[in-house]
Amino acid sequence: MATLEDLSKAVISGNVAKAKKLTQELVDAGVAPLDVINQGLIAGMNVVGVRFKNGEMFVPEVMVAAKAMSQGIELVKPLIAETDMPSAGKVLLGTVKGDLHDIGKNLVGIMLESRGFTVIDIGIDKSPEEFVNAIKEHQPQIMGMSALLTTTMLHMKDTIELMKEEGLGHVKAIVGGAPISQDFADEVGADGYAPDAASAVDLCKSLLS
Amino acid sequence: MESMHTTRSNFTRASFDVNQTIHWEMLSDDQCEEIFMTVLELLERTGVEVLNEEAREVFEKAGCWVDGTRVRIPSALAEWAARTAPSRVTLCDRNGKRAVRLETTYSYFGPGQGNFFVLDPHTGERRKPVKDDVAATAVVCDALKNIDFVLSNGYPTDVKEAAADLHVFEALLTNTTKPIVQYVHSVKQAQAILDMAVAVAGSLKELNKNPFFVYLIDADGTLVHSDETLAKVIFAAKNGVPFIYHTKLVLGDTAPATPAGALVVALADVLVGVLLSQLIRQGTPVIAGGIFTIRDEENNMLPWGAPEVSLVGTGMGNLLRYLRIPSFGFAGASDSKISDAQMGLEEAFSMLHMGLSGTNLIQGCGLLEYGLTGSLVMLVIGDEIVGMIRKIIKGIEVNEERLARGVIDAVQPGGTYLGEEHTLKYFRKEFWWPTIMSRARIKDWTEAGSKSLGQRATEKTQSILQTHQPEKLADDVLAKLREIIEKAEAAL
């Protein structure tokens, strides 16, 4: 008989097929769906997070583990009311106006999802207005902006100012990208800056704690 | 795993060439043949000086023309020697396990010797080596993944000089299981060393079957072979112990100024040792080699970081490969006096160059100050360099799975390969992971102390010396070794 610990182990080892199989077995056996998620799937991902921080596991392994977890969650989702779905928080991501680069932003999104965040990615080349409209629609706790070009990073300041004007100052604003630095983040009034996707996840966790 | 492949074809194909590694070609086969023919002519026409009587008798009996101490070798005999010498010599570890394959183009790196000073790994002080330094060299080599054999890295000055070879051997033998290259001053020391090795192996037969050390015998250079040198060759051959016959030439001084000419002299030199060993005992395992440099006219010295060292060294490697004789070369040294960029450049360039040349056994890693000072820290950096070299020369495997057509299709344009099982399968072994090269972000690097490569390597060296435990020899064997040394010291 499969146990929740077996499920966690399947997630940690990135065994997608096994994670799906065990999730289904546990659900069929009558284990509470929220327990399957929290004590099986998310519990496994938490171990992965610790090992990743310690340098024992690396991004490719984290991503496959996240895949195992998310495919398990897909099986359990229909059995739970949406309001009961555990989420570490909602984060909105986008690349600023005039900038088409998104690989880094995409990685941040994937890493956040793997750690239990709900991620809304509005894509590339987004104006301050488009950011603000998306925030109003999705109501995230955090919004993140990405830029690769020094010419476009100034839009970050405009976006943050527009957010404040529209009464959305309670939403935390974080920034990232190759030309970005902590100094720049302070200048534009951001709530945080992270140099890479892994630290971005830590940043989000600490902003919401 | 359906996305890993598109279609699997049942049709096999023919005539598909594959390069498994980088190909580094300098001397062509025809050029090697030309040089070899010149060597044969030189040995036949000019001949060599053979100052050992037994050797002259052996040569004369085999058909050489002997006039006083001048020996002229018929081409057929020299050719026979090159062909008869085994194409492969396998060195084992101290437990008799097969370890180092000196054959085809396998390359192995190790420290050097001949240095009069060492850099203290704890204080950085430049001082004379003592026996503990030899032991430390063995410990460090034992711990380093990419260093495959040991040498003294400096002869100890705190022991009786006549028994120094023995003390070196003991210090190496008791602090590592890796194969040992052992220099011997004369036959007396060679005998004592053999006794010590037999004490470890159990018997001469066992040692012959699985040799864990080779004698390093230096030819005297420029076609004169001394009495003692050839006596050592005869001793090694009679006892079936593999030996390195090694010549050192300075272009424009002890050898012609042109590399081709220097190679002719070098190959002629080493073939004398090869021939003698095969005549004494056909099939004696012998490794041949040469170390080459130029005269630096500005500073009146012999540089070991010069590009010519590797250039001519590669030529020698090519020649010995052509003749299918296992080869001994030199790389990893620098003319710099300190751990700086010059040291890094000269160490890395020479090691890469010689690694590409396919020379089998490559000594010299960790020598600073044109060979005068040995540095364990530099050796540790050399270990990292070997890791990079192995990655550089490795080549790219092209096959259906690695072409990843199905994976690319599954990931789609704009997608990422980070979450793919294909990436998971390969990322750990396909990429080289540094141990002392820094890739940290400037913030992290600053917080860790803004350390240079030299400082990081120093920490790693000290850590090895503090924590690494090489496999110990049994007490009764250790006692036997001591006994042999004491007896030899009394006699010498």
Interface residues (C-beta under 8 A of the other chain):
Chain A: G14 F58 V59 P60 E61 M63 V64 A66 K67 I103 N106 L107 I110 P195
Chain B: T416 L418 G419 E420 E421 T423 L424 F427 R441 K443
